[in-house]
Amino acid sequence: MGLILESLNYREYLNGITYDFLDGTINGIYGDNSKYLVDIINGDIVDYDGIVKYDDNVMDCDYYKLNPSVVAVIEGKPFFYTDTVLDEFRFNLDFRNCDLDILEDKSKKLLNLVGLDESILSRKIHTLSSSERYLLSIAINLIYSPEIVIFKDVFHGLDRNSKKKVIVVIKNLKEDKKNVIVTSNDTNILYELVDEVLLLDGSKIYESGFSDKIFTSTEIMKENVIPMPYITKVTYLAKNKKVKLSYHKDVRDIIKDIYKHV
């Protein structure tokens, strides 16, 4: 089961995009035009050609009316509607006609889920750091347990500790069999984080598949259309010098290989 795109065309930005995003998988999208794919999946763009399906249901206007919470999009720079954190939870629960009796309990559970302390509920949103605001946005978007969770420009402006928290959230969503999509124009992030990746070159698919295979492909490195992750590029250059290194996602593992073979 999963999200299926069939022959998507949208103005000059998307041309013949066909791809399957599997549930229980961390999917990555690279390319400037990924934002149009996200807007189509989220129902914000409707004047496209092609088909978008989730679990064999066509995601048209009627689908979104019946399933308003199926997709959640976490923006790189989130926007909030109210003054305090608690009010923001209240606003979103009101907006979706949820029982307000569960407000505080659910808010605390969601804050714990993203690694934020419960004491943050009483704070004004403008006093939060950019990392805290991003984590809060994730918590807000998970209120109704969406099936498809999209992280736009993932890790934008986050400190190291918050990045670790976001990675934990993403991996937990994967364990819950959610359809997780992250977009980034940083292939280093995608190589480290995602299971499968869709690389866009302008309006078309350049390459797609398992990230381990894509980002260690000598053919793709030679073509140099997409900037490859630094860690795989170093290994590729070393291999060309007949150094026996293996591809790794952690630089510490490369260092161990260097000590072993050099």
C-alpha positions, 0 to 999 in steps of 0.5 A, a space after each residue: 500500500 502507498 502513494 502512487 503518482 501516475 504520469 503527472 504533468 503540471 505546467 512547465 514544472 513537472 513532466 511525466 512523473 510516475 513514482 510509488 511512495 511506499 508506506 513504512 518507508 522514508 522517501 526522499 525527493 531532491 530538486 527545486 520542483 519538488 515543491 510542486 509535487 508536495 502541493 499536488 499531494 497535499 491537494 493545494 494544486 488541482 489543475 494538473 494532468 495525471 493521477 494521484 492515488 493513496 491505497 487505491 483511492 484517487 486523491 481528487 477534491 472529493 477525497 480531500 473533503 472526506 479525508 482532510 487529515 490524510 496528509 500533513 506537511 511540515 514546512 521548513 519555516 512554519 506559520 502559526 495562528 495564535 499567541 501561545 503554544 496551548 492556544 495553537 493546539 486549541 485552535 487546531 483541535 477546534 478547527 478539526 472539531 475535536 473534543 476540547 476535553 482532550 486538549 491538554 492531555 493530547 498536547 502533552 503527549 505530542 510535545 513529548 513525542 517530538 522531544 519538547 517539554 510540557 512546560 512549553 505549553 504556557 509560552 508565547 510562540 514568538 519566544 520559541 527558538 526556530 528549532 522549537 518552532 519546527 518541533 512544535 509544528 511537527 507536534 501540531 501536524 501529528 494531532 490527527 495521525 495523518 497517513 502521509 507526513 511530508 517534511 519540506 526542506 527537512 532540518 532547515 535552520 535546526 540545531 544539532 540536538 533538534 535534528 536528532 529529535 526530528 530523526 527519531 520522530 521520522 524513524 518512529 513514523 516509519 515504524 508506524 507504517 506511515 508514508 514519510 516523505 522528506 524534501 531537500 536539495 542537500 543530498 548529504 541529508 537524503 543519503 543519511 536519512 532516506 530509504 528510497 529517493 526520487 531525483 528531479 532534474 528540472 521537470 523530469 525524473 533523473 533517477 530513482 530507487 534505493 538511496 544506497 544504490 543511487 548515491 553510490 552509483 559510479 555512473 551518476 557520479 561521472 555524469 555529475 548532474 546531481 551533486 553527490 553526498 560528500 561522504 560517497 564522493 570521497 570514497 569514490 575518489 579513493 577507490 579511483 586511487 585503488 584505496 580499498 574503502 567501502 561506502 558508509 553513511 557515517 564518516 567514523 566508519 570511513 575513518 576506520 576503513 582508512 586506518 585499516 587499508 591505508 
